[in-house]
Amino acid sequence: MPAFIPEGDLFYDIPDNMNSDARNASPPPPRGPLLNVLRKTDVVISGMSGRFPESENIEAFARNLYEATDMVTEDSRRWPPGLFGLPTRSGKLPDIVSFDASFFAVHGKQAHAMDPQLRLLLELVYEAIIDAGINPENIRGSCTGVFVGASESQTLDGIIRDPNSITGYELTGCHRSMFANRISYTFDLKGPSYQMDTACSSSLLALQQAHHAISTGLCDSAVVAGVNLNLKPQYSLQFERLGMLS
């Protein structure tokens, strides 16, 4: 462990192999309360939420892990096992159909033309805010940024196949920029709001961008989210052909 302890570190110790100069150095000033030793650039993650295979929330996911539950299953809830030569087992979320549109003040026409990834994001952002111990009403109008990692919308092509059924809501419900903007609009958040796509690292970049925005004063707090639903077997087939399925 290094002898030098940067200001703001919360826990430290003095190694046994320190040189004599370091041992004879004056002790550091007394530390104040925990909050007083935090630097202005320190950022805390205060709330979390998530959906995972066979797990409706973080707690269920943790329980499945602790109990060694196999969450990758073989059944036809997604598509027939073995379709196109794909692996017979796959990870499936419990429910991506249900959505309380009125709760999020989403018009019925918009809800029916909305990518299920965006519906999931709205639900999970709300749950994460609650998990942080915050009333969503109390952050309305705040300088809170929204940073979303997402790659594909596999819904748009399907719902605009019939030109006579196009309403225009498909664009605002499936365009990836709306993944972040809809969250900002729904919760009335006034900070930076954008979606980013760097493939598998999209969510990591979203987290980095949020930290940078808070540290540089672009926003006071941030919502960071990542979402990916593989809804069509043709997409899984591409990953399988490239040897990218785990």
N, C-alpha and C positions, 0 to 999 in steps of 0.2 A: 504494500500500500504506500503511496507517495507520502512524503513528509508534509508537503504543502497541501493545506486544505483550502480550496477556493471558498470565498465568501458565499454564503447561501446554502452550503451543504448542511443537511440536517443531522447526519450521523457520521461520526469519525472516530478513529482510534489512533494511538501512537504505536508504531511498530517497534519491535524489540531491537532491530538492527539499525536504528537511526545513528548517525554520526554524533560526535560529542557536541559540535556546534548546535546542532538541532536540539539535542537534549538540554543544553544550557540556555536555549532561547526563552524569551519571556512567554508565558502562557497567553493564549488568545483571550481577548476580552470576554466577559461572561455573555452567554447567549440569552437572548430574551425569549418571550413566548414564541411558540412555533410560527405563528403568522408573521412575527417581526423579523424572522431570519429568511423569509422567502424573498427572493429577488423580484424586481418588477417584471422580469422576463419569464418567471416561473408560471406554468399553466397547469391547471388540474383538470382531469377528466372526472366530472361529477355525476354523470348519469349514463346508463347503458341500456340497450335493448337489442333484440335480435330474433330472427326466425331461422331455424335450421332443420335439416331432415328429421322428421318425427319429433320435433321440438318446437312448441309454440312460443317459447320465450327462453331467456338466458337460464333461468332456474331449471327448466325442463332439460335443456341441453346439458347443463352441468350434471344433473341427476343421471342422465343417460350415460354420460362419460364415467361417472363414479361407479355405476352399476354394470359397466362394460356392455351396454346395450348396443347391438348392431343396428345402426340407423340407415344402412344401405340395404334395401330390401328388393325382393323379386315379386312383383305383382303388376297388374295392368292398370294401375291408377294413372300412370303417365302415358305409356303406350305399350303395346303388346311386348312382353319380354322377348328379346332376341330379334326384334324388328331390324331389317337391313343388316343383320349380322352384328348388331350392337350387343354389348354385354347385357346379360339378363337382369343384372342387379343395378339399381340406381338410387340416388338420394332424392327424396320427395318432401316438399313442405306439406304440412297437414291440410292447409286450406289457403288457396290464393283466389278464390271466387268471391267469398263474402266481403262486403264493404259497406260501412254505414255512411252513405253519401251525405245524408242530412246532417250528421254530426260534424262533418268537415265542411259543411256549406258548399258542397259540390252539386251542381245542377244534374238532374237525372240523365239528360242527354250527354253531358260531359262524362259522367261516371261510366256509362256504357261504352264510351269511346276512349277510355283511359287505359293506358298500359298497366297491367297488374303490378308491375314494378313500382310505378308511381303510387298506386294505392297502398302498397306495402310501406313505402317510404313515409307517407303521411301517418299511417298507424304507428310505425316504429319511432318516428320523431316525437310524436305525442307521448309515447310510453317512456322514451328516454328523458324527456323533460320532467315527467312525473317522477321517474326514478331518481332524478337529481334533487327532488324535494321542492320543485318549483311549480307554482301555479302558472299554466300557460298564459293566462290573462295578464299576469304581472310582467311579462316580457314583451307584450304588444307595444310596438313603436320603439323598441330598444335597438341599439346598434349591434345587432347580432348577425353574424355572417352565416351563410349556408354553403357548404362545400360537399359536393356529391361525386362519388366515383361510380361511373356506369359506362358500359360499352355498347350494348346493342338494345334496340327495341324490336323484338320479333313479332310484335302485334300489329304494327301499322299496315304492312303489306296485306295482311289478311282482312282487315276491316275496311279497306278501301278498294277491295277487289271489284265490288259492284259500284260503278260510278253513280248510279241512281240513288244509292243509299248514303252517299257522302254528305256529311252535315257541316264539316269544317272543324268540329270539335275533335276530330281525329288528330289534327295537327297539334292542337294545344294539349291533347292528352297523351301523345306518344313522342313528341319531339323531345330529345334528351335534355335540351336546355331547360325545358319546363320541369324537369325532375327537381332542380334546385329552386327555380322561380316559383313553382306552385307552393312549395314549402314556405318560402318567404311570404308569399301572398296570404296563405291560409293563416299563418301565425303572426302576420304583420311584423315581420322582421326587416329592419332597415339597413343591415350591413351588406357587404359584398355577397353576391349570389350567383354561383356558376357550377356547371357540371364539367368534369374532366374525364378523359379516356386515355389511359396508358396501359390498356389491356389488364393483365393480372395485378399490376401495381396501382390501379386507379384509386382504390380506397386509401392506400398508403400516401399517395400524392395529395389526396384531399386532406388528410390529417396534417401533412407537412404545410400545406397552404394555409390551413386554418391557424396553425401555430404561428406561422409567419405573419398573418394578418393581425392576430392579437398582439404579437410582440412589437409590431411596427405601428400600432395604433389605428389600423384600418377598421377594426371593430373591437368591441369590448368583450364579446363572447362569441361562440360559434357552435353551430350544429354541423357535425361531420357524419356522413352516411355513405354507405356503399351497398349496391344492390346488383344482383345478377340472377335472372331466371332463364333457364334453357327450356323453351317451350316447344321447340320443333325438333324432331329426331334428326332432321338433316343437319342441324348445327352440331349435335352430338356426334354424328357420323364424320364430320370434318375433323373434329378433335380425335376421334378414334383412328382415322386414317393417318393422322400425324403422330400417333402414339402419345397423345397428350391427356388421355383419360387416366385418372388415378384409381 
